[in-house]
Structure formats: C-alpha cells, structure tokens
C-alpha cells in the first residue's frame, strides 16, 4: 500500500523534520553545518517559503516554514534542499546513495500561538539532547537571531513573535526570557506525537 499523499497549504506553517538514513550523522564537521545553511538560504531564494526557525542536529534537522504563493512549495523546497545537500555530502565524503531516511516528517501548525511553541521546541533541541547546557553554546539554531544575538537576514518573523512587543528590541528580550522558562511536558509530548504521525499540532496554546 502506498503512502498517503500529504496536503500542504499556504494558510498555515509546518514543522518539518528530516533524519539521516539509519540515524547516521548528516553533519560531521563545522563545514557541513555552514554549507547546509548556505544551501538553505539559496533554496529559499529559488522557492518561495517563509522560514521561521531552524535547528541542525548531528543526524537530523528541524525547520518551521510556510509556503508562499503555492502550497506545494514546502515539498519542492524540501526536495531541493535535501537533494542538493546530499550531492555535496556524498562528493565530500566519497559515498553513494541516499543520505536521508525517507520522506520528511511534516506537521501542520494550527494556530499562531502554537507556532511560537513549535519554534521554542525546535530551538531547544540541543538542550533536550544534552549536547549543550545553554542555547548560547550551540550555534546551529535560529535562537541567536530571534533573541537578537546574531541577525539572519533570510529568516521571517512569525506573527505570534511579532506580537510579543512593539519594538524589535523588546521582542528579542521578551523571547529570550520566555525561552528560559520551564516548558510544559504536555506541550513537548504534543509536538513530538504530532511530528511522528504527520498530524496537525494544537490546539493547546502556550501562555507568555
């Protein structure tokens, strides 16, 4: 039996996850992370999507993104992103074949409030995985942009983040404080269950 066709839309963002084949590392050296980010930026220039947050881990990556103009742009974006990076990785490390475990996981985010929760979930991955004790120690996430530490010009500002405060500086400070709060266990479980099953995330909204 074939896999069910997934329906993408321009109306809502998606939390997407792509893992390495057999959970093998897809980023071995600092150069790999940097190259992936350059490919990410270039692919966004070619295929209209908004990228709200990202986190690159050793054997997988997370994105929160939304199609622009055409709902299928999420699929096109992910196809081009992963295939371009695979060609780079295979050439550099003298390997052949697939780099990824299969098609990416995608979970529709049902409301603006839960969008903020998903961004937090994505950016806190290094902490949950135990590879960093503070977000400032891990460079490969969008946290540094959203908290005002490092500007990433191609990241979009999601509507829930935009409502945190009037000025950009105030939003950055508010977000940094919020990221340090304890995350409800049911919020984490909801997001994890949704991404594993390719199901929508929600409807519980986080309070700030």
Secondary structure, 3 states (H helix, E strand, C coil): CCCCCCCCCCCCCEEEEEEEHHHCCCCCCHHHHHHHHHHHHHHHHHCCEEEEEEEECCCEEEEEEEECCCCCHHHHHHHHHHHHHHHHHHHHCCCCCCCECCCCEEEEECCHHHHHHHHHHHHCHHHHCCCCCCHHHCCCECHHHHCCCCCCCCCCCCHHHHCCCCCHHHHHHHHHHHHCCCCCHHHHHHHHHHHHHCCCECCCCCCC
